[in-house]
Amino acid sequence: MSRRVVLFVALSACVVAWFAIAPHLPAIGLWPDIVLVAVAVIPGTLLPALVALPLWNRRWLPAAVVVLALLAFAFAEAGWGIAENFAKLWAAIFAGWAFLTLFEQLSWVVLIAFVVPLVDAVSVWRGPTHAITSHHFKVYTAVAIAFLVPHGGAAYLGPPDILFYALFLAAAARWHLRVGWTWIATTGMYGLTVVIANAAHVSGLPALPFLSVGFLGANADLLLARRRSAA
């Protein structure tokens, strides 16, 4: 068994253990929860994706997305919350990696990094996402991925947030950008989203603009250099 597999299993076991224990821990307060989810829970939950990144171009990924989505539905019906959450998480990650295989050039990813945040912002503030989170929050939590804090609280990211997170991370690997810094920047931006949303007292904040800033910021000089060389 390779070291990467051992590391993935160990990290995943720690994350699952936290999700099992967190609801039973005493409450620690709103801002301690926010700091915890931003600096530890979100990065810790997404770290296995970095370890598993060499799988990004496997041919079985589309089939795995379907299987995991069906499992998430089955786990939800059975009331197995932790299993449902991780099935949704990895379905979204694998979907992002599978989506990247359709891209022929890095410039397509950069274009996505500029366009998708605009669509996300409109959706969150005035579009479908706003309607769902404001009036049908249970529908949102049914499909969103939870990041748990003590006493049962949680921050949520929607499937598109995780899909594009995985896509940008895999794009960094595919086109030899800064994979480590991309993970740090994009994960950190998602943590910052939680902090800003709570500080501003808003029910929802578009996460994809923050994600794109993280990806572009971590690789800006490399992207500009390639653009110049291609011109």
Buried (B, 14 or more C-beta within 10 A) or exposed (E): EEEEEEBBEEBBEBBBEBBEEBBEEEEBEEEEBBBBBBBBBBBBBBBBBBBBBEBBEBEEBBEBBEBBBEBBBEBBEEEBBBBBBBBBBBBBBBBBBBBBBEBEEBEEBBEBBEEBBEEBBBBBEEEEBBEBBEEEBEEBBEBBBBBBBBBEBBBBBBBBBBBBBBBBBBBBBBBEBBBEBBBBBBBBBBBBBBBEBBEEEEEBBBBBBBBBBBBBEBBEEBBEEBEEEEE
